[in-house]
Amino acid sequence: MSGALRSRRRSVADGKPTAAVTDKETVEEPEGELEAYSKEVLNALMKDGLPPTPNNFSLYFDRLLEEKSQSTRNHIVSVLELEESNEDENSIMLEQSLKQGFSSIKNILGVTANLYKNMSLMTKILDKRRQELEDSSENQAVRGVAASLESDISKLNAILKKQSSTIKTTYDETAKIIKNVENETIFDNQYGVYNKRYLMTKIEQEIELIKKFKHKSSLIMIELARDLKASVNNEKAIMLMTKTVARLLLKTSRRSDTVAHYGNGVFTMLLKHTDIESAKKASERLCELVSNSNFFLADREIQLKISIGITDVTQNHSVEEIIVSSMDGVEKAYENPNLDYAVLLRNS
């Protein structure tokens, strides 16, 4: 997943003096270390028979970096922080701006409609007053003023009605544009992760890559534990806890992972070039991270808990079958109260 959807923490100290370098010691600059590491990543790609495309290089770059020492990771991350990509962030901001613009047009339409209603009401009131004047003994001049005022308001009302119709047409056209944007959107505004549409596309792409390069990838499905939701029984609190889980998923994911909201507070992570054993380790880390996060509801402290289903992404199964398999994995995890996750594999 793009670095724009998560933040990195600078682990190296800034501005602190370093120890003197002796003849037997060498201190490698981050740039030099990055160059050496890049060669290592390239060699690993070639060894596994994968083309050194930008996506593959980025994926292996993140995966191999996890195996390095903390010092090496700090050095390399300090260089990477200087060139964070904001492509996804720009797309997300554009989607949000379009929706905000549509909301503003909708508000304008509502104000115009109310103004039109008020003008129509005033016309009726003036007509009533004119009738009262005609039935009374008031002089002709007063009746003339009332009639003139009624005529002016009627003209203004006609103009407003025409403009209101124009705004309504603009609103309908904008609604169609926004609908098209929503059909193409990749971002879930509610939880700050990718949406189901984007997830399905990425899984389909990964299936095609597996057909060609024969590597292994996994999919995990995550939801807030059902017994926890039942014990809380508070929709607002459950929503806040689910959003906390979404943030934790982003925090623990790699740039190459795809974190998405599948629907109804259920999330998925597409783990590229990750076999089942590695997916199990990732799930263990997730469960531990979530369980160490407490949620406070009034004076009650609640320990968060999730359930995870793990499955493999294979070339012989459709996107829907793989999704269903991960769902079945979640159900399997619930069968044993001691399990936080369970694996359900598809027969090749």
N, C-alpha and C positions, 0 to 999 in steps of 0.2 A: 504494500500500500504506500502511496506517495508520502514523502516526508512532510508535505504541507498539512496533513491531517494529524500530525503528532509533533510534539516538541522534544528536542534532545536536551540533555543536561550536560553542561560543560563540566567535565570531571577533573580537568587539569587546573592547577592554581595559576592565576594570572599575576605576573609581576613579582613572583617570589624568586630570590636568588638561588642558583644551583651550585652544587658543590664543584670545586675545582677539578679539572680533568687531568689525570696523570698520564704518563706515557703508555701505561698498560690499559687505560680506559678510553673508550670512545663513546660519544653521545651522538646518536643518529638523529638528525633533524626530522621533523614530521614529514616534510616533503620527500626526503630520501626514503624514509620508512614506508611512506605511501607508495612510492614507485616500486620498491621491492615487493610489497604486498600485492600490488596490481599484477606484477609478473606471476606471482604465486596463484592468483585467481585465474589468470589466463591459462596457466599450465593445467590447473584443475579442470577447467572447461574442456580443454583439448583432450585430456586424459579420459573424460567421461563421454567424449564423442559429441559434444554440443557445440554449435556454432557460436563464436564470440560476439553475439548481438548485444546491443545495449541492455535489453531486458535480462538476458541470461547473465551478462556480466554483473549487473546490479544485484541480481538474485544471489549469485555465488559470492559476491562481495560481502553481502550481509551475513550469509550463512557461515562462511569461513571465519568471519571476524568474531563470531561468538566463541570460537575455539582459541582465540588469542588471549594473551595475558591482559590484565586490566590496564597496565601501563601502555601496551601497544594499542589497545582500543582507544585509550584517552588521546594518544598522539594522533591517530588517524581521524577520530571524530572531530578533534580540534580543527583539522584542515577542512573536513566536510562541512562544518558549520558555516564556513565562509561562502558556500555556494548552494544553499538550500534552494530547491526548486519550489516555485509557488504556482505551478501550472494548475493543479487541482484546486488550490485555494482561489485562484482567479475565476475558474469555472463555477465554483460554489458561490462566490460573491456575485457573479453575473446572474445566476439562477435566483438568488435571493433578491437582487435589485429588481429583476423583472416582476417578481411576485409582489414586491412592495409597490412598484409602479402601478400594477393592476389594482391593488388594494386602494391606492390613492384615487384612481379613476372611478372606482366603485363608490368611494366616499363622496366624490364630486357629484356623481349621478344622484346619490341619495339626497344631498343638499338641494340640488336643482329640483328634484321631484317634490321636496317639501315646500320649496319656494313657490312652485307652480300650484300646489294645493292651496297654499295661503292666499295667493293671488285670486284663485277661483273663488275662495271663500269670501274675500273682500268684494269681488264683483257681485256675489249674491247678496251681501249685506247692503251694498249701495243700491242695488235694484229694489230691495225691500224698503230702504229709506226713501227712495224716489216715489215709490207707490204711496208711502205714508204722506209725503209732501203733496202729492197730487190730490189726495183725499182730504187734505186739510185746507185751511183758509190762508196758508202762508202765501207770500207774494210770489209773483212770477219769476223774479230775479233769483230767489233762492232755489227754485225748482230748476232754473237754467244752469246754475252752478253745479247742482247735483248731477244733472244730465251730462254736462260737459266732463265732470270728474269721472263719471261712470264710463263715458266714451274713451277717455284717456287710459283708464285702467284696463278696459277691454282690449285696446290696442297693445298695451304692454303685456297683457296676458297672452295675446296671440303670438307676439314675438318670443316670449318666454317658452311657449309651447313648442314653437318651431326649433328653438335652440335646444330645448330639452330632448326633442326627437333626434337632433344631430348628435348630442352627447350619448344618447341611448345606442345609436348606430355605432359610434366609436367604441362604446363599452362592449358591444357584442363582438366587434372585430378584434378587440384586445383580448376578450375572453377566449376566442379561437386560437390566438397566438400563444396565450399562456397555456392552453390545453396542449398545444403541440410541444411547447417547452417541457411541460410536465411529462409528456410521453417520452421525451428524450433525456430527461434529467438523470443524473447518476448519484445524486446525493439525497440522503434522508435528513431533512431539517430537524426532525424531532430528536434524534439521537446523535447527530453529528458524525455519522458513518455513511458508507455507500448504501444504496438501496437494493431491493430485490432484483430489479431489472438489470442493474450493472453486474450483480453477482451471477445471474444466470448466463450473461454474456461471457464473463470471465471463466466460468466452469466450462462452457462450450469451447472456448479458445484453448483451455488447458487440455481438454480431451484430444483436440486436433494435434497439439504439440506432443502429447504422450504417444499418439499413433506414430508420429514421425521419429521421435527421439528415444522412446521406450523408457523414459525415466518414471519415477514414482512420485505421486502427489497425494495429498489427503485433504479431506474436508471434515471440519468439526462443527457441530451445532450446539449452541449454548443457550440455556434459559435459566432464569431465576428459579430456584428450587420451589416446587409446588407446595410442599409442606410449609415452607417459609411464607409464601404468599397467603396461604390459608390461615396461618397463625397471626399475620398482621391484619388482614381483612380491612385494608384501607387503600382505596384506589390511588389517592394522591401519593401516599407513602410508597406504594409499590412502584409507581411511575418514577419517583425520585431514586429508588434503589436500582431500578432497571437502567436509568441513565448513568448511575454510578458504575454499573457493570460495563456499559458501553465504553466509558472513559478508561476503565481498567484494561479492556480488550485492546484499545488503541495504544495504551501505554506499554503493553507487553509484546505487541506485534512487531514484526520486521517490516521494512519498507516494501518487501516483495509480497507480503501477505495481503489478502483482501478481506477486510472486516466489513460486514454488511448486516443490515437489519432485514431479516427475512419476512417479518410480520408478527404482530401481536406480542412484541417484546422478546421475540426469539432472534438470536444473532447467529451468524455463521462466520467461519474463518477458512478461507481457501489457503492452504499451506502448500506452496509450490515446491517441487523437488524435495518433498518431505515424506519419508516412508511412515508406516504405521507406528513403529517403535518411537520415532522422533515425534510423531503427533501425540503419542501417549505422554511423552515427557513434557511437551508443550502444554498439554491439558493439565498435568500435575502442577505445573508452574502457575497456570491460570487459577486453578482451584485454591492453591495456597495463597496467591495474591488476593483473591476475593475474600477468602476466609479471614485474612488478616485485616480486612477493612470492616469497621463497625459502623452501624447506622443508628442514629439516635431519633427515636420517636417519642416525643414528650419526655417523660422521665425514664423511658425504657431504652436500654441499649440492645441492639439487635446485631447478631453476627451474620453477615451476608453469606449465602451459599448458592452454588450453581450446580446444574446437572449438564453433563456433556455427552454427546453421541459422536463417535468417531467412525469414519468410513474411508475407503480408498477411492480415488478417482481413477477409473479405468477406461480404456478405449472401447470396451465392448458394451458399455451401458450409457444410456441417455442422461442428460442433465437431471431430468425429473426422477429417474431411478436412483441416482446418486443422492439427491436431496432426501428422498424417502428413506434410503438406507441410513442416513445420518439421523433422521427422525426416529427410526426404529432403534438406533443406538441409544438415544435418550430414554426411550421407553425401557430398554434393557437395563439401563443404569438404575431406574426406579425399582426394578424387581429385587434388587439387593440394597437394603438400607445402608450398607457399609461402603457402597460404591458411589463415587462422585462422577465417574465417567465409565463408558462401556464401548467396546469396539464391535461393529457389525460389518463384516466384509461381504462384498459381492463376489459371487463365483465368477471367475474369469471365463 
